[in-house]
Amino acid sequence: MAETLSIVIPAYNEERTIHRILDKVKAVELIQGIQKELIITNDCSKDDTEGAIRRYMDANPELNIRYLKHEVNKGKGAALHTGIQHASGNYIIIQDADLEYDPQEYNILLRPILDGYANVVYGSRFMGGRPHRILFFWHSIGNKFLTFVSNMFTNLNLTDMETCYKLFQAETLKGLDLKEKRFGFEPEVTAKISRIPDVRIYEVGISYYGRSYAEGKKIGWRDGVRAIYCIIKYNVWAR
């Protein structure tokens, strides 16, 4: 029986782009005959994200899409929790609903797991020779600083803790008790993954097509402050 990759997509106010990222996911052919399960959680969008998703589902009935929604806005982390809870695949990857990451690179992340080397694979925007859009100096410095601080506590040598693209063996991710409702998901999951006995974490280089704030980028400096708090909370206070 073919294995399945669950692609967990949190969506908030992505009416204009959700169909484009779903087209990209649809176009991916996964290695070793792995099938795709798309799980979309609409985090109480204020635009017509729901209508856009439902129209896409009606136009593509052959795709295995599960649509979930929150009746109140809970945050990206909460949308991920909902999606992870409903994922039924052997593997789980996080996919933002914007166009910053390329689904064609799923196979790059899958390979270390399928070859028996890894339980978890992070896609790094800061390694390898793939294309990266040039945008914000302080944003990149902030990402590297957060990764540095996280590494100090986890004793990992990641280059991109804040990356969206994290691929997990399903049992590894589902075994975690995740709490963060908003953008603290990344440091929390990294801290808790790092403490799993004998866990094998790999990192591969990926491309990055970043959005400007005018194009819909949502994360800001307050989320960076929260990330520092979460690094300390989940590596020191919550051990």
C-alpha positions as CSV (number, residue, x, y, z in Angstrom):
1,M,0.0,0.0,0.0
2,A,1.3,3.4,-1.0
3,E,2.5,5.7,1.8
4,T,1.0,9.2,2.1
5,L,2.4,12.7,2.8
6,S,0.0,14.9,4.7
7,I,0.5,18.6,3.6
8,V,-0.8,20.8,6.4
9,I,-1.7,24.3,5.1
10,P,-2.8,27.1,7.6
11,A,-4.6,29.8,5.7
12,Y,-5.5,33.3,6.8
13,N,-6.7,35.9,4.3
14,E,-5.2,34.1,1.3
15,E,-8.1,34.4,-1.1
16,R,-5.9,35.8,-3.8
17,T,-3.1,33.2,-3.7
18,I,-4.5,30.0,-2.2
19,H,-5.4,28.6,-5.7
20,R,-1.9,29.2,-6.9
21,I,-0.2,27.3,-4.1
22,L,-2.7,24.5,-4.4
23,D,-1.9,24.3,-8.1
24,K,1.8,24.0,-7.2
25,V,1.1,21.2,-4.7
26,K,-1.2,19.5,-7.3
27,A,1.7,19.5,-9.8
28,V,4.2,17.7,-7.6
29,E,4.9,14.1,-8.3
30,L,6.3,12.5,-5.1
31,I,9.1,9.9,-5.2
32,Q,8.5,6.2,-4.6
33,G,4.8,6.6,-5.4
34,I,3.9,8.5,-2.2
35,Q,0.4,9.9,-2.3
36,K,-0.7,13.4,-1.2
37,E,-3.2,14.4,1.4
38,L,-3.9,18.2,1.6
39,I,-5.3,19.5,4.9
40,I,-6.2,23.1,4.8
41,T,-7.2,25.0,8.0
42,N,-8.9,28.3,7.4
43,D,-8.2,30.4,10.6
44,C,-11.3,32.5,10.4
45,S,-10.2,34.6,7.4
46,K,-11.9,38.0,6.9
47,D,-11.8,37.7,3.1
48,D,-13.3,34.9,0.9
49,T,-10.5,32.4,1.5
50,E,-13.2,29.8,2.3
51,G,-15.0,30.4,-1.0
52,A,-11.7,30.2,-2.9
53,I,-10.9,26.8,-1.3
54,R,-14.3,25.4,-1.9
55,R,-14.3,26.5,-5.5
56,Y,-10.9,24.8,-5.9
57,M,-12.1,21.6,-4.3
58,D,-15.1,21.5,-6.7
59,A,-12.9,22.1,-9.7
60,N,-10.4,19.4,-8.6
61,P,-12.4,16.5,-7.1
62,E,-9.6,14.1,-7.8
63,L,-7.4,15.8,-5.2
64,N,-7.5,14.4,-1.6
65,I,-8.3,17.7,0.1
66,R,-9.7,18.0,3.7
67,Y,-11.0,21.5,4.5
68,L,-11.2,22.6,8.2
69,K,-12.0,26.0,9.6
70,H,-11.9,27.9,12.9
71,E,-14.9,29.9,13.9
72,V,-12.7,32.5,15.6
73,N,-9.1,33.5,14.7
74,K,-6.7,31.5,16.8
75,G,-3.4,32.0,15.1
76,K,-1.1,30.1,12.8
77,G,0.1,27.6,15.5
78,A,-3.5,26.7,16.3
79,A,-4.3,26.2,12.6
80,L,-1.3,23.9,12.4
81,H,-2.4,22.0,15.5
82,T,-5.8,21.4,13.9
83,G,-4.2,20.2,10.7
84,I,-1.7,17.9,12.4
85,Q,-4.5,16.4,14.5
86,H,-6.4,15.4,11.4
87,A,-3.5,14.3,9.3
88,S,-3.6,10.6,8.4
89,G,-0.4,10.3,6.4
90,N,2.9,8.5,7.2
91,Y,4.7,11.9,6.9
92,I,3.7,15.5,7.6
93,I,5.0,18.7,6.1
94,I,4.1,22.3,6.8
95,Q,3.1,24.4,3.8
96,D,2.3,28.1,4.1
97,A,-0.6,29.2,1.9
98,D,1.5,32.0,0.4
99,L,4.0,31.5,-2.5
100,E,7.3,31.8,-0.5
101,Y,8.2,28.1,-0.6
102,D,8.2,25.7,-3.6
103,P,6.3,22.4,-3.2
104,Q,8.5,20.9,-6.0
105,E,11.1,20.6,-3.2
106,Y,9.1,18.2,-1.1
107,N,11.1,15.3,-2.6
108,I,14.4,17.0,-1.4
109,L,13.0,16.9,2.2
110,L,11.6,13.4,1.8
111,R,14.8,11.8,0.6
112,P,16.7,11.6,4.0
113,I,13.7,10.0,5.7
114,L,13.0,7.5,2.9
115,D,16.7,6.6,2.8
116,G,16.4,5.7,6.5
117,Y,18.7,8.5,7.8
118,A,16.2,11.0,9.4
119,N,13.0,11.3,11.5
120,V,12.8,15.0,10.9
121,V,14.1,17.2,8.0
122,Y,14.3,21.0,8.0
123,G,14.5,23.0,4.8
124,S,17.0,25.7,5.2
125,R,16.8,29.0,3.3
126,F,20.4,29.7,4.3
127,M,22.3,26.8,2.8
128,G,22.7,25.4,-0.7
129,G,22.7,27.1,-4.1
130,R,19.0,27.5,-4.7
131,P,17.4,30.8,-5.5
132,H,16.5,33.3,-2.8
133,R,14.7,36.5,-3.2
134,I,16.6,39.5,-1.8
135,L,14.4,41.4,0.7
136,F,14.9,42.5,4.3
137,F,18.4,42.7,5.9
138,W,17.1,42.9,9.5
139,H,14.6,40.2,8.9
140,S,17.4,37.8,7.9
141,I,19.5,38.9,10.8
142,G,16.6,38.3,13.1
143,N,16.0,34.8,11.7
144,K,19.7,33.9,12.1
145,F,19.7,35.3,15.7
146,L,16.7,33.3,16.7
147,T,18.3,30.2,15.2
148,F,21.5,30.9,17.1
149,V,19.7,31.4,20.5
150,S,17.6,28.2,19.9
151,N,20.7,26.2,19.0
152,M,22.4,27.3,22.3
153,F,19.6,25.7,24.3
154,T,18.8,22.7,22.1
155,N,22.5,21.9,21.3
156,L,21.6,21.5,17.6
157,N,23.5,23.2,14.7
158,L,20.5,24.2,12.6
159,T,21.0,27.1,10.1
160,D,17.2,27.9,9.9
161,M,15.0,27.1,12.9
162,E,12.3,29.5,11.7
163,T,11.8,27.8,8.3
164,C,8.3,26.9,7.3
165,Y,9.4,23.7,5.6
166,K,9.7,21.1,8.3
167,L,8.9,17.4,7.4
168,F,8.3,14.9,10.1
169,Q,7.6,11.2,10.4
170,A,4.0,11.4,11.5
171,E,4.4,9.5,14.8
172,T,7.3,11.8,15.7
173,L,5.2,15.0,15.4
174,K,2.0,13.6,16.7
175,G,3.8,12.4,19.9
176,L,4.4,16.1,20.9
177,D,2.2,18.1,23.1
178,L,2.2,21.4,21.3
179,K,0.8,24.5,22.9
180,E,1.8,27.7,21.0
181,K,-1.2,29.2,19.1
182,R,0.6,31.8,17.0
183,F,4.1,32.2,15.6
184,G,5.7,30.4,18.5
185,F,5.2,27.1,16.8
186,E,8.7,27.0,15.3
187,P,10.8,27.4,18.5
188,E,8.4,25.2,20.5
189,V,8.4,22.3,18.0
190,T,12.2,22.6,17.6
191,A,12.8,22.5,21.4
192,K,10.5,19.5,21.9
193,I,11.8,17.6,18.9
194,S,15.4,18.1,20.1
195,R,14.6,16.2,23.4
196,I,13.2,13.1,21.8
197,P,15.7,10.3,22.6
198,D,17.8,9.2,19.5
199,V,15.9,11.6,17.2
200,R,17.7,12.1,13.9
201,I,17.3,15.7,12.5
202,Y,18.6,16.6,9.0
203,E,18.7,19.8,7.1
204,V,18.6,20.4,3.3
205,G,18.9,23.6,1.3
206,I,15.7,25.0,-0.2
207,S,14.8,28.0,-2.3
208,Y,12.9,31.0,-0.9
209,Y,10.6,33.4,-2.8
210,G,9.8,35.8,0.0
211,R,6.9,38.2,0.0
212,S,7.1,41.9,0.9
213,Y,4.7,43.3,3.5
214,A,2.8,45.0,0.6
215,E,2.4,41.5,-0.9
216,G,0.9,40.1,2.2
217,K,3.8,39.1,4.5
218,K,2.4,38.9,8.1
219,I,5.2,38.2,10.5
220,G,6.7,41.2,12.3
221,W,9.1,42.2,15.1
222,R,6.6,41.4,17.8
223,D,6.6,37.8,16.6
224,G,10.4,37.8,17.0
225,V,10.1,38.9,20.6
226,R,7.5,36.1,21.2
227,A,9.9,33.6,19.6
228,I,12.7,34.6,22.0
229,Y,10.2,34.1,24.9
230,C,9.2,30.7,23.5
231,I,12.8,29.6,23.1
232,I,13.4,30.2,26.8
233,K,10.0,28.9,27.8
234,Y,10.2,25.5,26.1
235,N,14.0,25.0,26.6
236,V,14.3,26.1,30.2
237,W,11.0,26.6,32.1
238,A,9.0,23.8,30.5
239,R,11.6,21.0,30.6
